[in-house]
């Protein structure tokens, strides 16, 4: 039986590499391009769930009710910097 795990990957550049992280499971991978990092993360997450029961995440109320939203602040606005 095949289950589907929907996740959000965060990708950033470190030196010559792009680093990709699944923000829910904490699985991290990398690649030389954004697409490589994305594909490598998908593979790493699949391998991770070979060892971890997917229902652990699907039944986690915190996981199911997570809301992600972009936010911004003006650095130093409060401290006067």
Backbone torsions as a table, in degrees:
resi	resn	phi	psi	omega
1	UNK	NA	140.6	-178.4
2	UNK	-111.2	128.9	175.7
3	UNK	-105.9	157.3	176.8
4	UNK	-110.7	132.5	177.6
5	UNK	-117.1	115.1	176.9
6	UNK	-93.3	131.1	-178.8
7	UNK	-144.6	166.1	178.9
8	UNK	-114.0	122.2	177.8
9	UNK	-96.8	136.7	176.6
10	UNK	-107.6	128.7	-177.8
11	UNK	-125.3	134.1	176.3
12	UNK	-143.7	162.9	-177.8
13	UNK	-99.4	132.2	173.9
14	UNK	-128.5	106.1	-177.4
15	UNK	63.6	-126.3	-179.0
16	UNK	-87.4	-3.5	-173.8
17	UNK	-112.4	151.3	167.8
18	UNK	-99.9	130.7	-179.7
19	UNK	-105.6	135.0	-178.9
20	UNK	-124.2	136.8	-178.7
21	UNK	-134.7	134.8	169.3
22	UNK	-80.4	114.3	-172.6
23	UNK	-70.0	-16.5	179.7
24	UNK	-88.3	-48.2	-176.9
25	UNK	-89.5	-20.5	-177.3
26	UNK	84.5	3.3	178.3
27	UNK	-66.4	136.4	-177.6
28	UNK	-127.9	144.1	173.7
29	UNK	-146.0	-175.0	-178.6
30	UNK	-151.6	168.9	176.2
31	UNK	-165.6	163.7	-179.9
32	UNK	-76.1	-21.8	176.1
33	UNK	-126.1	166.9	177.4
34	UNK	-60.7	-44.2	-179.6
35	UNK	-63.7	-40.7	176.9
36	UNK	-61.6	-44.1	-180.0
37	UNK	-62.8	-40.9	178.9
38	UNK	-62.9	-49.0	-179.6
39	UNK	-65.9	-39.5	178.4
40	UNK	-65.4	-36.1	177.4
41	UNK	-66.5	-42.9	178.3
42	UNK	-58.3	-43.9	178.9
43	UNK	-65.3	-42.6	-180.0
44	UNK	-62.9	-39.4	178.8
45	UNK	-66.2	-41.1	177.4
46	UNK	-61.2	-42.9	178.4
47	UNK	-65.0	-39.1	178.5
48	UNK	-58.6	-44.3	-178.1
49	UNK	-78.2	-4.3	167.6
50	UNK	-68.7	-28.2	-178.0
51	UNK	-103.0	-21.6	-176.6
52	UNK	-115.8	136.7	-178.6
53	UNK	-69.5	121.3	-179.1
54	UNK	-58.1	-33.5	-179.2
55	UNK	-62.2	-22.6	175.8
56	UNK	-56.8	-40.0	-179.3
57	UNK	-86.2	-38.6	-177.9
58	UNK	-66.4	-30.2	-178.3
59	UNK	-94.2	2.0	-179.1
60	UNK	-82.0	112.1	-176.6
61	UNK	-59.0	-37.9	179.1
62	UNK	-62.5	-41.8	178.7
63	UNK	-64.2	-45.4	-176.0
64	UNK	-69.2	-24.7	-176.3
65	UNK	-108.1	21.3	-179.0
66	UNK	-76.6	133.6	174.9
67	UNK	-116.8	125.7	178.0
68	UNK	-108.8	133.0	178.4
69	UNK	-148.2	140.8	175.9
70	UNK	-71.6	143.9	179.2
71	UNK	-139.0	161.3	174.8
72	UNK	-148.3	153.6	173.9
73	UNK	-133.9	161.5	171.6
74	UNK	-97.2	110.7	-177.3
75	UNK	-60.5	132.6	177.5
76	UNK	84.0	-2.7	-178.0
77	UNK	-62.4	-37.5	-178.4
78	UNK	-83.5	-42.5	-175.1
79	UNK	-81.3	-9.7	179.0
80	UNK	82.7	14.3	179.3
81	UNK	-74.2	NA	NA
